[in-house]
């Protein structure tokens, strides 16, 4: 029997398409931010359904449309465009790049995903500041991707920066960042340090009642245990 989630996707797709048709018929341009937001949601639906050609086309349409729009905005006379509108369009481009990067990561197209994450992080940092929660999340996501690519030193440096910012701002996602850091340390062979960070992450996740993160952290601890056993076997 199909999952209830997948039963919802066709209905959502029809609603988004209908809403976009109404907006476009009413005179909204194709690169209107609201139209792009709906296009991005459609692309994400196609990605979840593994309709890869449609998903890729959707993500590329969103990114290319916004890039062209931003280029035109830069050519406008100074002061003719409200600053909030300019910033919102750039942030929407960052969101599109982030969403596409996640999709590319799932498809193991890691170099392309890294390029998108770097651009998304730059936009978010410039528009919202380095300490903004979304900037910190993007730092952590990019660090996780670098870890996947075996670029452990770069991953650790970025994860450490994200964690420091999260702790200074007292963000609630610290346990997620700690878990990511622990995984990076494990892959670098610093097993004792990784265990300490995993346990710190677990305590925070349990205190927050984040059962999904608790499960993920425990899986990391189990993997760490296997690494320790393998190391002991090699030494024996």
RALIN-V407927 format. One record per residue. N is the residue number from 1. RES is the residue in one letter. SS is DSSP state (2 for helix, 1 for strand, 0 for the rest). PHI is phi in radians with two decimals (none if undefined). D_LAST is the distance of its C-alpha to the last C-alpha in whole Angstrom. Layout:
n->{N;N}
res->{RES;RES}
ss->{SS;SS}
phi->{PHI;PHI}
d_last->{D_LAST;D_LAST}
This chain:
n->{1;2;3;4;5;6;7;8;9;10;11;12;13;14;15;16;17;18;19;20;21;22;23;24;25;26;27;28;29;30;31;32;33;34;35;36;37;38;39;40;41;42;43;44;45;46;47;48;49;50;51;52;53;54;55;56;57;58;59;60;61;62;63;64;65;66;67;68;69;70;71;72;73;74;75;76;77;78;79;80;81;82;83;84;85;86;87;88;89;90;91;92;93;94;95;96;97;98;99;100;101;102;103;104;105;106;107;108;109;110;111;112;113;114;115;116;117;118;119;120;121;122;123;124;125;126;127;128;129;130;131;132;133;134;135;136;137;138;139;140;141;142;143;144;145;146;147;148;149;150;151;152;153;154;155;156;157;158;159;160;161;162;163;164;165;166;167;168;169;170;171;172;173;174;175;176;177;178;179;180;181;182;183;184;185;186;187;188;189;190;191;192;193;194;195;196;197;198;199;200;201;202;203;204;205;206;207;208;209;210;211;212;213;214;215;216;217;218;219;220;221;222;223;224;225;226;227;228;229;230;231;232;233;234;235;236}
res->{X;X;X;X;X;X;X;X;X;X;X;X;X;X;X;X;X;X;X;X;X;X;X;X;X;X;X;X;X;X;X;X;X;X;X;X;X;X;X;X;X;X;X;X;X;X;X;X;X;X;X;X;X;X;X;X;X;X;X;X;X;X;X;X;X;X;X;X;X;X;X;X;X;X;X;X;X;X;X;X;X;X;X;X;X;X;X;X;X;X;X;X;X;X;X;X;X;X;X;X;X;X;X;X;X;X;X;X;X;X;X;X;X;X;X;X;X;X;X;X;X;X;X;X;X;X;X;X;X;X;X;X;X;X;X;X;X;X;X;X;X;X;X;X;X;X;X;X;X;X;X;X;X;X;X;X;X;X;X;X;X;X;X;X;X;X;X;X;X;X;X;X;X;X;X;X;X;X;X;X;X;X;X;X;X;X;X;X;X;X;X;X;X;X;X;X;X;X;X;X;X;X;X;X;X;X;X;X;X;X;X;X;X;X;X;X;X;X;X;X;X;X;X;X;X;X;X;X;X;X;X;X;X;X;X;X}
ss->{0;0;0;2;2;2;2;2;2;2;2;2;2;2;2;2;2;2;2;2;2;2;2;2;2;0;0;0;0;0;0;0;2;2;2;2;2;2;2;2;2;2;2;2;2;2;2;2;0;0;0;2;2;2;2;2;2;2;2;2;2;2;2;2;2;2;2;2;2;2;2;2;2;2;0;0;0;0;0;0;0;0;2;2;2;2;2;2;2;2;2;2;2;2;2;2;2;2;2;2;2;2;2;2;2;2;0;0;0;2;2;2;2;2;2;2;2;2;2;2;2;2;2;2;2;2;2;2;0;0;0;0;2;2;2;2;2;2;2;2;2;2;2;2;2;2;2;2;0;0;0;2;2;2;2;2;2;2;2;2;2;2;2;2;2;2;2;2;0;0;0;0;0;2;2;2;2;2;2;2;2;2;2;2;2;2;2;0;0;0;2;2;2;2;2;2;2;2;2;2;2;2;2;2;2;2;2;2;0;0;2;2;2;2;2;2;2;2;2;2;2;2;2;2;2;2;2;2;2;2;2;2;2;2;2;0}
phi->{none;-1.09;-1.10;-0.98;-1.10;-1.24;-1.22;-1.36;-0.96;-1.06;-1.17;-1.11;-1.04;-1.11;-1.14;-1.13;-1.13;-1.14;-1.12;-1.13;-1.08;-1.14;-1.10;-1.17;-1.14;-1.45;1.81;-1.20;-1.23;-1.11;-1.70;-1.03;-0.97;-1.16;-1.16;-1.11;-1.04;-1.17;-1.09;-1.14;-1.12;-1.12;-1.05;-1.16;-1.12;-1.10;-1.10;-1.14;-1.52;1.09;-1.57;-1.15;-1.11;-1.16;-1.10;-1.05;-1.05;-1.13;-1.09;-1.16;-1.04;-1.07;-1.14;-1.15;-1.11;-1.24;-1.07;-1.16;-1.14;-1.13;-1.07;-1.17;-1.08;-1.14;-1.50;-1.28;-1.05;-1.02;1.55;-1.44;-2.07;-0.99;-1.03;-1.11;-1.12;-1.04;-1.13;-1.10;-1.16;-1.14;-1.16;-1.14;-1.06;-1.04;-1.13;-1.10;-1.11;-1.10;-1.09;-1.15;-1.07;-1.08;-1.10;-1.12;-1.12;-1.07;-1.58;1.11;-1.70;-1.29;-1.12;-1.14;-1.08;-1.07;-1.04;-1.19;-1.09;-1.06;-1.17;-1.09;-1.11;-1.09;-1.10;-1.12;-1.14;-1.21;-1.56;-2.09;1.71;-1.14;-1.59;-1.16;-0.93;-1.19;-1.10;-1.12;-1.08;-1.13;-1.02;-1.15;-1.14;-1.15;-1.08;-1.09;-1.17;-1.05;-1.08;-1.06;-1.46;1.38;-1.64;-1.17;-1.15;-1.08;-1.09;-1.12;-1.07;-1.25;-1.10;-1.12;-1.11;-1.10;-1.14;-1.08;-1.10;-1.13;-1.21;-1.12;-1.55;0.96;-1.27;-1.29;-1.55;-1.04;-1.14;-1.19;-1.18;-1.11;-1.09;-1.10;-1.06;-1.07;-1.09;-1.12;-1.07;-1.09;-1.20;-1.50;1.51;-1.65;-1.22;-1.09;-1.13;-1.08;-1.08;-1.08;-1.22;-1.05;-1.17;-1.12;-1.10;-1.10;-1.08;-1.16;-1.10;-1.15;-1.12;-1.50;1.28;-1.54;-1.15;-1.13;-1.18;-1.00;-1.10;-1.16;-1.17;-1.10;-1.10;-1.12;-1.14;-1.13;-1.11;-1.06;-1.06;-1.17;-1.09;-1.15;-1.11;-1.12;-1.14;-1.18;-1.16;-1.15;-1.39;-1.21}
d_last->{50;50;48;51;49;50;54;54;54;57;59;58;58;62;62;61;63;66;66;65;68;70;69;70;73;74;74;70;69;66;64;65;62;62;63;59;58;59;58;54;54;55;52;50;51;51;47;46;48;46;50;48;51;53;51;50;54;54;52;53;57;56;54;57;60;59;58;62;63;61;63;66;66;65;68;70;73;71;71;73;69;68;65;64;64;63;59;59;59;57;54;55;54;51;50;51;48;46;46;46;43;41;43;41;38;38;39;36;39;37;39;42;41;40;43;45;43;44;47;47;46;48;51;50;49;52;54;53;51;47;47;48;46;46;45;42;41;42;40;37;37;37;34;33;34;33;29;30;31;28;30;28;29;33;32;30;33;36;34;34;38;38;37;39;42;41;41;44;46;44;44;43;40;38;35;35;34;32;30;30;29;26;25;26;24;21;21;21;18;19;18;19;22;22;22;25;27;26;27;30;31;31;33;36;36;36;39;41;40;39;37;37;35;33;32;31;29;27;26;24;23;21;20;19;17;15;14;12;10;10;9;6;5;6;4;0}
